[in-house]
């Protein structure tokens, strides 16, 4: 069974635990990763994620989501460590993006948690081909959960 440990620093994240318990296991199931994995999710604000972004990526600005895999992974290969890694997600940026894109916050956050979980599993979007593969996986998972394609503004 997948263990998703959610730490809420910002009280506006009232549904984060529920959303994480949906997004992370759905992602692992979709890419055939054993269910006995662990992921930690931190729900914070823009100020805290800006510090994390500066510390780990050299960018002293807020971002929507960050992820830290516990080990280097290759997409499609089963992880050797059941602790997949950590995710941090910022309320302010997520809420602003959802409003700007006309999306329900739940759909946007679940998408970002799926995206971050794929990063924990070694997926990336630095090259066009891998970006397209990652987007297709995200779209399939979201459709399976009853959410529209986040990359097609006609379905939002």
N, CA, C and O atoms as a GROMACS GRO file, in nm:
protein
  624
    1UNK      N    1   0.084  -0.119   0.000
    1UNK     CA    2   0.000   0.000   0.000
    1UNK      C    3   0.088   0.125   0.000
    1UNK      O    4   0.185   0.133   0.075
    2UNK      N    5   0.054   0.219  -0.084
    2UNK     CA    6   0.129   0.344  -0.093
    2UNK      C    7   0.104   0.427   0.032
    2UNK      O    8  -0.010   0.446   0.074
    3UNK      N    9   0.213   0.477   0.089
    3UNK     CA   10   0.202   0.566   0.204
    3UNK      C   11   0.234   0.708   0.158
    3UNK      O   12   0.344   0.736   0.111
    4UNK      N   13   0.137   0.795   0.173
    4UNK     CA   14   0.156   0.935   0.139
    4UNK      C   15   0.145   1.013   0.269
    4UNK      O   16   0.037   1.023   0.329
    5UNK      N   17   0.257   1.069   0.311
    5UNK     CA   18   0.263   1.146   0.435
    5UNK      C   19   0.250   1.294   0.399
    5UNK      O   20   0.338   1.350   0.334
    6UNK      N   21   0.142   1.356   0.441
    6UNK     CA   22   0.114   1.495   0.406
    6UNK      C   23   0.136   1.583   0.528
    6UNK      O   24   0.080   1.559   0.635
    7UNK      N   25   0.219   1.686   0.511
    7UNK     CA   26   0.246   1.784   0.615
    7UNK      C   27   0.190   1.917   0.565
    7UNK      O   28   0.228   1.965   0.459
    8UNK      N   29   0.099   1.975   0.641
    8UNK     CA   30   0.036   2.100   0.601
    8UNK      C   31   0.090   2.214   0.688
    8UNK      O   32   0.064   2.219   0.808
    9UNK      N   33   0.165   2.304   0.626
    9UNK     CA   34   0.217   2.422   0.695
    9UNK      C   35   0.122   2.541   0.680
    9UNK      O   36   0.118   2.628   0.767
   10UNK      N   37   0.048   2.543   0.572
   10UNK     CA   38  -0.042   2.655   0.543
   10UNK      C   39  -0.185   2.603   0.556
   10UNK      O   40  -0.225   2.511   0.485
   11UNK      N   41  -0.260   2.661   0.647
   11UNK     CA   42  -0.394   2.611   0.680
   11UNK      C   43  -0.492   2.620   0.564
   11UNK      O   44  -0.600   2.561   0.572
   12UNK      N   45  -0.460   2.692   0.458
   12UNK     CA   46  -0.548   2.697   0.341
   12UNK      C   47  -0.551   2.564   0.266
   12UNK      O   48  -0.639   2.542   0.182
   13UNK      N   49  -0.457   2.474   0.294
   13UNK     CA   50  -0.450   2.345   0.227
   13UNK      C   51  -0.543   2.244   0.294
   13UNK      O   52  -0.498   2.137   0.334
   14UNK      N   53  -0.670   2.276   0.307
   14UNK     CA   54  -0.764   2.189   0.379
   14UNK      C   55  -0.788   2.055   0.309
   14UNK      O   56  -0.817   1.957   0.377
   15UNK      N   57  -0.776   2.048   0.178
   15UNK     CA   58  -0.802   1.924   0.104
   15UNK      C   59  -0.676   1.856   0.052
   15UNK      O   60  -0.685   1.758  -0.022
   16UNK      N   61  -0.559   1.906   0.088
   16UNK     CA   62  -0.435   1.852   0.031
   16UNK      C   63  -0.417   1.704   0.062
   16UNK      O   64  -0.376   1.629  -0.026
   17UNK      N   65  -0.446   1.661   0.182
   17UNK     CA   66  -0.428   1.520   0.215
   17UNK      C   67  -0.515   1.433   0.124
   17UNK      O   68  -0.468   1.333   0.071
   18UNK      N   69  -0.640   1.470   0.108
   18UNK     CA   70  -0.731   1.392   0.023
   18UNK      C   71  -0.681   1.389  -0.121
   18UNK      O   72  -0.681   1.284  -0.185
   19UNK      N   73  -0.639   1.506  -0.172
   19UNK     CA   74  -0.593   1.514  -0.310
   19UNK      C   75  -0.464   1.433  -0.331
   19UNK      O   76  -0.448   1.368  -0.434
   20UNK      N   77  -0.374   1.438  -0.235
   20UNK     CA   78  -0.249   1.362  -0.245
   20UNK      C   79  -0.276   1.212  -0.241
   20UNK      O   80  -0.210   1.134  -0.310
   21UNK      N   81  -0.374   1.172  -0.158
   21UNK     CA   82  -0.408   1.030  -0.148
   21UNK      C   83  -0.474   0.979  -0.276
   21UNK      O   84  -0.480   0.858  -0.298
   22UNK      N   85  -0.522   1.068  -0.360
   22UNK     CA   86  -0.577   1.032  -0.492
   22UNK      C   87  -0.466   1.032  -0.596
   22UNK      O   88  -0.449   0.934  -0.669
   23UNK      N   89  -0.390   1.140  -0.603
   23UNK     CA   90  -0.294   1.162  -0.711
   23UNK      C   91  -0.175   1.067  -0.708
   23UNK      O   92  -0.139   1.008  -0.810
   24UNK      N   93  -0.112   1.051  -0.592
   24UNK     CA   94   0.010   0.971  -0.586
   24UNK      C   95  -0.017   0.823  -0.618
   24UNK      O   96   0.049   0.768  -0.706
   25UNK      N   97  -0.112   0.758  -0.550
   25UNK     CA   98  -0.137   0.617  -0.584
   25UNK      C   99  -0.182   0.598  -0.729
   25UNK      O  100  -0.145   0.499  -0.792
   26UNK      N  101  -0.262   0.690  -0.783
   26UNK     CA  102  -0.306   0.677  -0.922
   26UNK      C  103  -0.187   0.683  -1.016
   26UNK      O  104  -0.183   0.611  -1.116
   27UNK      N  105  -0.090   0.768  -0.986
   27UNK     CA  106   0.029   0.780  -1.069
   27UNK      C  107   0.111   0.652  -1.063
   27UNK      O  108   0.153   0.599  -1.166
   28UNK      N  109   0.134   0.602  -0.942
   28UNK     CA  110   0.213   0.479  -0.927
   28UNK      C  111   0.146   0.362  -0.998
   28UNK      O  112   0.214   0.282  -1.063
   29UNK      N  113   0.016   0.353  -0.987
   29UNK     CA  114  -0.058   0.245  -1.052
   29UNK      C  115  -0.047   0.256  -1.204
   29UNK      O  116  -0.030   0.155  -1.273
   30UNK      N  117  -0.056   0.377  -1.255
   30UNK     CA  118  -0.055   0.399  -1.401
   30UNK      C  119   0.079   0.362  -1.463
   30UNK      O  120   0.084   0.323  -1.580
   31UNK      N  121   0.187   0.374  -1.388
   31UNK     CA  122   0.320   0.344  -1.444
   31UNK      C  123   0.376   0.214  -1.387
   31UNK      O  124   0.497   0.190  -1.395
   32UNK      N  125   0.288   0.132  -1.329
   32UNK     CA  126   0.324  -0.001  -1.280
   32UNK      C  127   0.437  -0.002  -1.178
   32UNK      O  128   0.528  -0.084  -1.185
   33UNK      N  129   0.431   0.090  -1.084
   33UNK     CA  130   0.527   0.092  -0.973
   33UNK      C  131   0.462   0.020  -0.856
   33UNK      O  132   0.343   0.040  -0.828
   34UNK      N  133   0.536  -0.065  -0.787
   34UNK     CA  134   0.479  -0.136  -0.672
   34UNK      C  135   0.414  -0.041  -0.573
   34UNK      O  136   0.461   0.070  -0.550
   35UNK      N  137   0.305  -0.086  -0.516
   35UNK     CA  138   0.225   0.000  -0.429
   35UNK      C  139   0.286   0.022  -0.291
   35UNK      O  140   0.232   0.101  -0.214
   36UNK      N  141   0.394  -0.044  -0.258
   36UNK     CA  142   0.450  -0.028  -0.123
   36UNK      C  143   0.554   0.084  -0.118
   36UNK      O  144   0.660   0.068  -0.056
   37UNK      N  145   0.525   0.195  -0.182
   37UNK     CA  146   0.616   0.309  -0.186
   37UNK      C  147   0.570   0.418  -0.089
   37UNK      O  148   0.456   0.420  -0.042
   38UNK      N  149   0.664   0.508  -0.060
   38UNK     CA  150   0.635   0.619   0.030
   38UNK      C  151   0.670   0.751  -0.037
   38UNK      O  152   0.773   0.764  -0.104
   39UNK      N  153   0.583   0.850  -0.018
   39UNK     CA  154   0.604   0.985  -0.068
   39UNK      C  155   0.562   1.082   0.041
   39UNK      O  156   0.460   1.062   0.106
   40UNK      N  157   0.641   1.186   0.061
   40UNK     CA  158   0.606   1.293   0.155
   40UNK      C  159   0.565   1.416   0.074
   40UNK      O  160   0.632   1.453  -0.022
   41UNK      N  161   0.455   1.479   0.116
   41UNK     CA  162   0.404   1.599   0.048
   41UNK      C  163   0.393   1.711   0.152
   41UNK      O  164   0.331   1.693   0.256
   42UNK      N  165   0.454   1.825   0.121
   42UNK     CA  166   0.448   1.943   0.207
   42UNK      C  167   0.359   2.047   0.141
   42UNK      O  168   0.386   2.088   0.028
   43UNK      N  169   0.255   2.090   0.210
   43UNK     CA  170   0.169   2.198   0.163
   43UNK      C  171   0.214   2.327   0.231
   43UNK      O  172   0.197   2.344   0.352
   44UNK      N  173   0.270   2.417   0.152
   44UNK     CA  174   0.324   2.540   0.210
   44UNK      C  175   0.272   2.661   0.134
   44UNK      O  176   0.179   2.650   0.054
   45UNK      N  177   0.332   2.776   0.160
   45UNK     CA  178   0.294   2.899   0.092
   45UNK      C  179   0.406   2.942  -0.003
   45UNK      O  180   0.509   2.875  -0.012
   46UNK      N  181   0.385   3.052  -0.073
   46UNK     CA  182   0.484   3.100  -0.169
   46UNK      C  183   0.616   3.137  -0.103
   46UNK      O  184   0.723   3.114  -0.160
   47UNK      N  185   0.610   3.195   0.017
   47UNK     CA  186   0.734   3.236   0.084
   47UNK      C  187   0.823   3.116   0.110
   47UNK      O  188   0.944   3.121   0.086
   48UNK      N  189   0.766   3.008   0.160
   48UNK     CA  190   0.846   2.890   0.191
   48UNK      C  191   0.896   2.821   0.064
   48UNK      O  192   1.012   2.779   0.058
   49UNK      N  193   0.812   2.810  -0.037
   49UNK     CA  194   0.858   2.742  -0.159
   49UNK      C  195   0.963   2.826  -0.231
   49UNK      O  196   1.049   2.770  -0.300
   50UNK      N  197   0.959   2.958  -0.216
   50UNK     CA  198   1.063   3.043  -0.276
   50UNK      C  199   1.198   3.014  -0.212
   50UNK      O  200   1.300   3.012  -0.280
   51UNK      N  201   1.200   2.992  -0.081
   51UNK     CA  202   1.324   2.957  -0.011
   51UNK      C  203   1.374   2.821  -0.060
   51UNK      O  204   1.493   2.805  -0.088
   52UNK      N  205   1.283   2.724  -0.070
   52UNK     CA  206   1.322   2.592  -0.119
   52UNK      C  207   1.372   2.598  -0.263
   52UNK      O  208   1.471   2.533  -0.298
   53UNK      N  209   1.306   2.677  -0.346
   53UNK     CA  210   1.345   2.692  -0.485
   53UNK      C  211   1.484   2.756  -0.495
   53UNK      O  212   1.565   2.718  -0.580
   54UNK      N  213   1.511   2.853  -0.409
   54UNK     CA  214   1.644   2.918  -0.406
   54UNK      C  215   1.750   2.820  -0.359
   54UNK      O  216   1.858   2.811  -0.418
   55UNK      N  217   1.720   2.747  -0.253
   55UNK     CA  218   1.818   2.653  -0.196
   55UNK      C  219   1.852   2.539  -0.292
   55UNK      O  220   1.968   2.500  -0.303
   56UNK      N  221   1.753   2.486  -0.360
   56UNK     CA  222   1.775   2.365  -0.439
   56UNK      C  223   1.788   2.388  -0.589
   56UNK      O  224   1.844   2.304  -0.660
   57UNK      N  225   1.737   2.501  -0.638
   57UNK     CA  226   1.743   2.525  -0.782
   57UNK      C  227   1.809   2.657  -0.818
   57UNK      O  228   1.826   2.689  -0.935
   58UNK      N  229   1.847   2.735  -0.716
   58UNK     CA  230   1.911   2.863  -0.741
   58UNK      C  231   1.818   2.969  -0.796
   58UNK      O  232   1.863   3.068  -0.854
   59UNK      N  233   1.687   2.949  -0.778
   59UNK     CA  234   1.587   3.044  -0.828
   59UNK      C  235   1.507   3.095  -0.708
   59UNK      O  236   1.423   3.023  -0.654
   60UNK      N  237   1.532   3.217  -0.667
   60UNK     CA  238   1.470   3.273  -0.546
   60UNK      C  239   1.331   3.330  -0.574
   60UNK      O  240   1.300   3.442  -0.535
   61UNK      N  241   1.248   3.251  -0.641
   61UNK     CA  242   1.111   3.291  -0.670
   61UNK      C  243   1.017   3.176  -0.636
   61UNK      O  244   1.059   3.060  -0.634
   62UNK      N  245   0.892   3.209  -0.610
   62UNK     CA  246   0.796   3.100  -0.586
   62UNK      C  247   0.772   3.020  -0.713
   62UNK      O  248   0.789   3.070  -0.824
   63UNK      N  249   0.732   2.897  -0.694
   63UNK     CA  250   0.692   2.809  -0.804
   63UNK      C  251   0.574   2.727  -0.753
   63UNK      O  252   0.544   2.731  -0.633
   64UNK      N  253   0.508   2.655  -0.840
   64UNK     CA  254   0.390   2.582  -0.795
   64UNK      C  255   0.425   2.455  -0.719
   64UNK      O  256   0.369   2.428  -0.613
   65UNK      N  257   0.519   2.375  -0.772
   65UNK     CA  258   0.551   2.246  -0.709
   65UNK      C  259   0.699   2.215  -0.731
   65UNK      O  260   0.756   2.248  -0.835
   66UNK      N  261   0.758   2.151  -0.632
   66UNK     CA  262   0.896   2.102  -0.641
   66UNK      C  263   0.898   1.956  -0.599
   66UNK      O  264   0.813   1.912  -0.522
   67UNK      N  265   0.995   1.882  -0.650
   67UNK     CA  266   1.007   1.742  -0.608
   67UNK      C  267   1.154   1.705  -0.594
   67UNK      O  268   1.241   1.755  -0.666
   68UNK      N  269   1.178   1.615  -0.499
   68UNK     CA  270   1.313   1.568  -0.471
   68UNK      C  271   1.310   1.416  -0.463
   68UNK      O  272   1.268   1.360  -0.362
   69UNK      N  273   1.355   1.348  -0.569
   69UNK     CA  274   1.359   1.202  -0.563
   69UNK      C  275   1.465   1.156  -0.463
   69UNK      O  276   1.569   1.221  -0.447
   70UNK      N  277   1.438   1.046  -0.397
   70UNK     CA  278   1.534   0.996  -0.298
   70UNK      C  279   1.654   0.931  -0.364
   70UNK      O  280   1.759   0.916  -0.300
   71UNK      N  281   1.642   0.892  -0.490
   71UNK     CA  282   1.754   0.835  -0.565
   71UNK      C  283   1.734   0.864  -0.712
   71UNK      O  284   1.622   0.894  -0.755
   72UNK      N  285   1.839   0.855  -0.788
   72UNK     CA  286   1.828   0.874  -0.932
   72UNK      C  287   1.750   0.756  -0.990
   72UNK      O  288   1.776   0.640  -0.957
   73UNK      N  289   1.655   0.786  -1.076
   73UNK     CA  290   1.570   0.681  -1.133
   73UNK      C  291   1.564   0.690  -1.285
   73UNK      O  292   1.588   0.796  -1.344
   74UNK      N  293   1.532   0.579  -1.344
   74UNK     CA  294   1.509   0.572  -1.488
   74UNK      C  295   1.361   0.543  -1.507
   74UNK      O  296   1.310   0.446  -1.451
   75UNK      N  297   1.290   0.624  -1.586
   75UNK     CA  298   1.147   0.598  -1.608
   75UNK      C  299   1.125   0.456  -1.658
   75UNK      O  300   1.198   0.406  -1.743
   76UNK      N  301   1.023   0.392  -1.603
   76UNK     CA  302   0.989   0.257  -1.643
   76UNK      C  303   1.057   0.148  -1.563
   76UNK      O  304   1.019   0.031  -1.572
   77UNK      N  305   1.158   0.183  -1.485
   77UNK     CA  306   1.225   0.084  -1.400
   77UNK      C  307   1.172   0.094  -1.259
   77UNK      O  308   1.152   0.204  -1.207
   78UNK      N  309   1.149  -0.019  -1.197
   78UNK     CA  310   1.099  -0.021  -1.059
   78UNK      C  311   1.204   0.041  -0.966
   78UNK      O  312   1.323   0.012  -0.980
   79UNK      N  313   1.161   0.124  -0.873
   79UNK     CA  314   1.257   0.183  -0.779
   79UNK      C  315   1.313   0.078  -0.685
   79UNK      O  316   1.243  -0.015  -0.645
   80UNK      N  317   1.440   0.093  -0.650
   80UNK     CA  318   1.502   0.001  -0.555
   80UNK      C  319   1.474   0.042  -0.411
   80UNK      O  320   1.485  -0.039  -0.320
   81UNK      N  321   1.439   0.168  -0.392
   81UNK     CA  322   1.411   0.222  -0.258
   81UNK      C  323   1.261   0.254  -0.251
   81UNK      O  324   1.211   0.327  -0.336
   82UNK      N  325   1.189   0.201  -0.153
   82UNK     CA  326   1.046   0.231  -0.145
   82UNK      C  327   1.016   0.378  -0.112
   82UNK      O  328   0.905   0.426  -0.136
   83UNK      N  329   1.115   0.449  -0.056
   83UNK     CA  330   1.097   0.592  -0.031
   83UNK      C  331   1.126   0.666  -0.161
   83UNK      O  332   1.242   0.685  -0.198
   84UNK      N  333   1.020   0.708  -0.228
   84UNK     CA  334   1.037   0.771  -0.359
   84UNK      C  335   1.093   0.912  -0.350
   84UNK      O  336   1.170   0.954  -0.436
   85UNK      N  337   1.054   0.986  -0.246
   85UNK     CA  338   1.104   1.122  -0.231
   85UNK      C  339   1.000   1.216  -0.175
   85UNK      O  340   0.899   1.173  -0.119
   86UNK      N  341   1.026   1.345  -0.192
   86UNK     CA  342   0.946   1.450  -0.131
   86UNK      C  343   0.893   1.546  -0.237
   86UNK      O  344   0.954   1.569  -0.341
   87UNK      N  345   0.777   1.601  -0.207
   87UNK     CA  346   0.711   1.701  -0.292
   87UNK      C  347   0.673   1.819  -0.203
   87UNK      O  348   0.626   1.800  -0.091
   88UNK      N  349   0.694   1.940  -0.253
   88UNK     CA  350   0.643   2.060  -0.187
   88UNK      C  351   0.554   2.132  -0.287
   88UNK      O  352   0.586   2.141  -0.406
   89UNK      N  353   0.441   2.184  -0.238
   89UNK     CA  354   0.346   2.251  -0.326
   89UNK      C  355   0.297   2.378  -0.258
   89UNK      O  356   0.267   2.378  -0.138
   90UNK      N  357   0.290   2.487  -0.334
   90UNK     CA  358   0.262   2.620  -0.278
   90UNK      C  359   0.118   2.663  -0.306
   90UNK      O  360   0.074   2.668  -0.421
   91UNK      N  361   0.047   2.694  -0.200
   91UNK     CA  362  -0.092   2.736  -0.210
   91UNK      C  363  -0.110   2.858  -0.300
   91UNK      O  364  -0.190   2.855  -0.394
   92UNK      N  365  -0.036   2.965  -0.273
   92UNK     CA  366  -0.058   3.092  -0.343
   92UNK      C  367  -0.044   3.076  -0.494
   92UNK      O  368  -0.131   3.120  -0.570
   93UNK      N  369   0.064   3.014  -0.537
   93UNK     CA  370   0.088   2.996  -0.681
   93UNK      C  371  -0.016   2.905  -0.742
   93UNK      O  372  -0.068   2.933  -0.851
   94UNK      N  373  -0.047   2.795  -0.675
   94UNK     CA  374  -0.147   2.701  -0.729
   94UNK      C  375  -0.284   2.766  -0.741
   94UNK      O  376  -0.352   2.750  -0.843
   95UNK      N  377  -0.326   2.838  -0.639
   95UNK     CA  378  -0.457   2.904  -0.642
   95UNK      C  379  -0.462   3.009  -0.752
   95UNK      O  380  -0.562   3.021  -0.823
   96UNK      N  381  -0.354   3.087  -0.767
   96UNK     CA  382  -0.348   3.190  -0.871
   96UNK      C  383  -0.352   3.126  -1.010
   96UNK      O  384  -0.427   3.172  -1.097
   97UNK      N  385  -0.272   3.021  -1.032
   97UNK     CA  386  -0.270   2.956  -1.162
   97UNK      C  387  -0.406   2.895  -1.197
   97UNK      O  388  -0.453   2.908  -1.310
   98UNK      N  389  -0.468   2.829  -1.102
   98UNK     CA  390  -0.599   2.769  -1.128
   98UNK      C  391  -0.700   2.877  -1.167
   98UNK      O  392  -0.776   2.859  -1.262
   99UNK      N  393  -0.700   2.988  -1.096
   99UNK     CA  394  -0.793   3.098  -1.128
   99UNK      C  395  -0.763   3.156  -1.266
   99UNK      O  396  -0.854   3.180  -1.345
  100UNK      N  397  -0.634   3.179  -1.296
  100UNK     CA  398  -0.596   3.235  -1.426
  100UNK      C  399  -0.633   3.141  -1.541
  100UNK      O  400  -0.669   3.187  -1.650
  101UNK      N  401  -0.625   3.012  -1.517
  101UNK     CA  402  -0.653   2.914  -1.622
  101UNK      C  403  -0.799   2.869  -1.623
  101UNK      O  404  -0.839   2.789  -1.708
  102UNK      N  405  -0.879   2.921  -1.530
  102UNK     CA  406  -1.020   2.886  -1.524
  102UNK      C  407  -1.044   2.741  -1.488
  102UNK      O  408  -1.140   2.679  -1.535
  103UNK      N  409  -0.956   2.685  -1.405
  103UNK     CA  410  -0.965   2.545  -1.364
  103UNK      C  411  -1.006   2.535  -1.218
  103UNK      O  412  -0.973   2.623  -1.139
  104UNK      N  413  -1.076   2.430  -1.182
  104UNK     CA  414  -1.098   2.406  -1.039
  104UNK      C  415  -0.964   2.380  -0.970
  104UNK      O  416  -0.877   2.313  -1.026
  105UNK      N  417  -0.948   2.433  -0.851
  105UNK     CA  418  -0.824   2.414  -0.777
  105UNK      C  419  -0.792   2.266  -0.761
  105UNK      O  420  -0.677   2.226  -0.774
  106UNK      N  421  -0.893   2.185  -0.732
  106UNK     CA  422  -0.870   2.041  -0.714
  106UNK      C  423  -0.804   1.980  -0.837
  106UNK      O  424  -0.708   1.904  -0.824
  107UNK      N  425  -0.855   2.010  -0.955
  107UNK     CA  426  -0.801   1.954  -1.079
  107UNK      C  427  -0.656   1.998  -1.100
  107UNK      O  428  -0.571   1.918  -1.139
  108UNK      N  429  -0.628   2.125  -1.073
  108UNK     CA  430  -0.493   2.178  -1.094
  108UNK      C  431  -0.395   2.115  -0.995
  108UNK      O  432  -0.285   2.074  -1.034
  109UNK      N  433  -0.433   2.106  -0.870
  109UNK     CA  434  -0.342   2.050  -0.768
  109UNK      C  435  -0.319   1.901  -0.792
  109UNK      O  436  -0.206   1.854  -0.782
  110UNK      N  437  -0.424   1.827  -0.824
  110UNK     CA  438  -0.405   1.685  -0.853
  110UNK      C  439  -0.313   1.667  -0.974
  110UNK      O  440  -0.228   1.578  -0.974
  111UNK      N  441  -0.329   1.751  -1.076
  111UNK     CA  442  -0.239   1.745  -1.190
  111UNK      C  443  -0.094   1.771  -1.147
  111UNK      O  444  -0.004   1.697  -1.187
  112UNK      N  445  -0.072   1.873  -1.066
  112UNK     CA  446   0.065   1.904  -1.023
  112UNK      C  447   0.124   1.794  -0.936
  112UNK      O  448   0.244   1.767  -0.943
  113UNK      N  449   0.041   1.730  -0.854
  113UNK     CA  450   0.090   1.619  -0.772
  113UNK      C  451   0.126   1.498  -0.860
  113UNK      O  452   0.223   1.428  -0.832
  114UNK      N  453   0.048   1.473  -0.963
  114UNK     CA  454   0.081   1.367  -1.058
  114UNK      C  455   0.213   1.400  -1.127
  114UNK      O  456   0.301   1.315  -1.139
  115UNK      N  457   0.226   1.523  -1.172
  115UNK     CA  458   0.347   1.571  -1.240
  115UNK      C  459   0.470   1.552  -1.150
  115UNK      O  460   0.572   1.499  -1.193
  116UNK      N  461   0.459   1.594  -1.025
  116UNK     CA  462   0.571   1.584  -0.930
  116UNK      C  463   0.604   1.438  -0.900
  116UNK      O  464   0.720   1.402  -0.886
  117UNK      N  465   0.501   1.353  -0.889
  117UNK     CA  466   0.525   1.211  -0.863
  117UNK      C  467   0.599   1.148  -0.981
  117UNK      O  468   0.688   1.065  -0.961
  118UNK      N  469   0.564   1.187  -1.102
  118UNK     CA  470   0.637   1.137  -1.219
  118UNK      C  471   0.784   1.180  -1.214
  118UNK      O  472   0.872   1.104  -1.253
  119UNK      N  473   0.810   1.301  -1.166
  119UNK     CA  474   0.949   1.345  -1.149
  119UNK      C  475   1.021   1.255  -1.048
  119UNK      O  476   1.137   1.220  -1.068
  120UNK      N  477   0.952   1.218  -0.941
  120UNK     CA  478   1.013   1.128  -0.843
  120UNK      C  479   1.050   0.994  -0.905
  120UNK      O  480   1.141   0.925  -0.857
  121UNK      N  481   0.980   0.957  -1.010
  121UNK     CA  482   1.003   0.829  -1.078
  121UNK      C  483   1.100   0.841  -1.195
  121UNK      O  484   1.117   0.746  -1.271
  122UNK      N  485   1.163   0.957  -1.211
  122UNK     CA  486   1.265   0.975  -1.313
  122UNK      C  487   1.220   1.040  -1.442
  122UNK      O  488   1.301   1.062  -1.531
  123UNK      N  489   1.092   1.072  -1.452
  123UNK     CA  490   1.043   1.140  -1.573
  123UNK      C  491   1.085   1.287  -1.569
  123UNK      O  492   1.098   1.347  -1.462
  124UNK      N  493   1.106   1.343  -1.687
  124UNK     CA  494   1.142   1.484  -1.696
  124UNK      C  495   1.085   1.541  -1.825
  124UNK      O  496   1.030   1.467  -1.907
  125UNK      N  497   1.098   1.670  -1.841
  125UNK     CA  498   1.044   1.735  -1.960
  125UNK      C  499   1.144   1.832  -2.020
  125UNK      O  500   1.107   1.935  -2.077
  126UNK      N  501   1.272   1.798  -2.007
  126UNK     CA  502   1.377   1.884  -2.062
  126UNK      C  503   1.387   1.869  -2.214
  126UNK      O  504   1.420   1.965  -2.284
  127UNK      N  505   1.359   1.751  -2.264
  127UNK     CA  506   1.362   1.727  -2.408
  127UNK      C  507   1.219   1.711  -2.458
  127UNK      O  508   1.133   1.660  -2.386
  128UNK      N  509   1.193   1.754  -2.581
  128UNK     CA  510   1.058   1.752  -2.636
  128UNK      C  511   0.993   1.614  -2.630
  128UNK      O  512   0.876   1.603  -2.592
  129UNK      N  513   1.066   1.510  -2.666
  129UNK     CA  514   1.010   1.376  -2.666
  129UNK      C  515   0.967   1.330  -2.528
  129UNK      O  516   0.858   1.275  -2.511
  130UNK      N  517   1.052   1.353  -2.431
  130UNK     CA  518   1.018   1.313  -2.294
  130UNK      C  519   0.905   1.401  -2.241
  130UNK      O  520   0.818   1.352  -2.168
  131UNK      N  521   0.904   1.528  -2.275
  131UNK     CA  522   0.795   1.616  -2.232
  131UNK      C  523   0.662   1.566  -2.286
  131UNK      O  524   0.562   1.564  -2.214
  132UNK      N  525   0.660   1.525  -2.413
  132UNK     CA  526   0.537   1.474  -2.473
  132UNK      C  527   0.492   1.345  -2.405
  132UNK      O  528   0.374   1.326  -2.378
  133UNK      N  529   0.588   1.255  -2.376
  133UNK     CA  530   0.554   1.130  -2.305
  133UNK      C  531   0.499   1.159  -2.166
  133UNK      O  532   0.401   1.098  -2.123
  134UNK      N  533   0.563   1.252  -2.096
  134UNK     CA  534   0.519   1.286  -1.961
  134UNK      C  535   0.378   1.346  -1.963
  134UNK      O  536   0.294   1.311  -1.880
  135UNK      N  537   0.352   1.435  -2.058
  135UNK     CA  538   0.219   1.494  -2.070
  135UNK      C  539   0.114   1.388  -2.100
  135UNK      O  540   0.004   1.394  -2.045
  136UNK      N  541   0.145   1.293  -2.186
  136UNK     CA  542   0.048   1.188  -2.220
  136UNK      C  543   0.015   1.101  -2.098
  136UNK      O  544  -0.100   1.063  -2.077
  137UNK      N  545   0.117   1.071  -2.018
  137UNK     CA  546   0.093   0.994  -1.896
  137UNK      C  547   0.002   1.074  -1.803
  137UNK      O  548  -0.093   1.020  -1.747
  138UNK      N  549   0.032   1.202  -1.786
  138UNK     CA  550  -0.049   1.287  -1.699
  138UNK      C  551  -0.194   1.292  -1.748
  138UNK      O  552  -0.286   1.278  -1.668
  139UNK      N  553  -0.213   1.312  -1.876
  139UNK     CA  554  -0.347   1.321  -1.933
  139UNK      C  555  -0.424   1.191  -1.909
  139UNK      O  556  -0.541   1.194  -1.871
  140UNK      N  557  -0.359   1.078  -1.930
  140UNK     CA  558  -0.425   0.947  -1.910
  140UNK      C  559  -0.465   0.927  -1.764
  140UNK      O  560  -0.575   0.880  -1.736
  141UNK      N  561  -0.376   0.962  -1.673
  141UNK     CA  562  -0.408   0.948  -1.530
  141UNK      C  563  -0.524   1.040  -1.493
  141UNK      O  564  -0.618   0.998  -1.425
  142UNK      N  565  -0.517   1.164  -1.538
  142UNK     CA  566  -0.624   1.260  -1.506
  142UNK      C  567  -0.758   1.215  -1.564
  142UNK      O  568  -0.860   1.225  -1.496
  143UNK      N  569  -0.758   1.166  -1.686
  143UNK     CA  570  -0.883   1.116  -1.745
  143UNK      C  571  -0.939   1.001  -1.663
  143UNK      O  572  -1.060   0.993  -1.641
  144UNK      N  573  -0.852   0.911  -1.619
  144UNK     CA  574  -0.894   0.799  -1.536
  144UNK      C  575  -0.956   0.843  -1.404
  144UNK      O  576  -1.037   0.772  -1.345
  145UNK      N  577  -0.916   0.961  -1.360
  145UNK     CA  578  -0.971   1.017  -1.236
  145UNK      C  579  -1.091   1.108  -1.262
  145UNK      O  580  -1.150   1.162  -1.168
  146UNK      N  581  -1.126   1.126  -1.388
  146UNK     CA  582  -1.242   1.208  -1.423
  146UNK      C  583  -1.212   1.354  -1.444
  146UNK      O  584  -1.303   1.437  -1.440
  147UNK      N  585  -1.085   1.389  -1.467
  147UNK     CA  586  -1.047   1.528  -1.491
  147UNK      C  587  -1.012   1.549  -1.638
  147UNK      O  588  -0.967   1.456  -1.704
  148UNK      N  589  -1.033   1.670  -1.689
  148UNK     CA  590  -1.004   1.697  -1.830
  148UNK      C  591  -0.853   1.711  -1.855
  148UNK      O  592  -0.773   1.720  -1.762
  149UNK      N  593  -0.818   1.713  -1.982
  149UNK     CA  594  -0.681   1.734  -2.028
  149UNK      C  595  -0.637   1.876  -1.988
  149UNK      O  596  -0.695   1.974  -2.036
  150UNK      N  597  -0.537   1.888  -1.902
  150UNK     CA  598  -0.495   2.022  -1.858
  150UNK      C  599  -0.418   2.100  -1.964
  150UNK      O  600  -0.398   2.221  -1.950
  151UNK      N  601  -0.377   2.033  -2.070
  151UNK     CA  602  -0.300   2.098  -2.175
  151UNK      C  603  -0.388   2.146  -2.290
  151UNK      O  604  -0.339   2.211  -2.382
  152UNK      N  605  -0.516   2.114  -2.287
  152UNK     CA  606  -0.610   2.152  -2.392
  152UNK      C  607  -0.711   2.248  -2.330
  152UNK      O  608  -0.799   2.207  -2.255
  153UNK      N  609  -0.699   2.375  -2.363
  153UNK     CA  610  -0.786   2.476  -2.302
  153UNK      C  611  -0.932   2.456  -2.338
  153UNK      O  612  -1.020   2.511  -2.270
  154UNK      N  613  -0.961   2.380  -2.443
  154UNK     CA  614  -1.100   2.355  -2.482
  154UNK      C  615  -1.170   2.257  -2.386
  154UNK      O  616  -1.293   2.252  -2.381
  155UNK      N  617  -1.091   2.180  -2.312
  155UNK     CA  618  -1.151   2.081  -2.222
  155UNK      C  619  -1.155   2.123  -2.076
  155UNK      O  620  -1.204   2.050  -1.991
  156UNK      N  621  -1.104   2.240  -2.048
  156UNK     CA  622  -1.098   2.288  -1.909
  156UNK      C  623  -1.233   2.334  -1.863
  156UNK      O  624  -1.247   2.377  -1.748
   0.00000   0.00000   0.00000
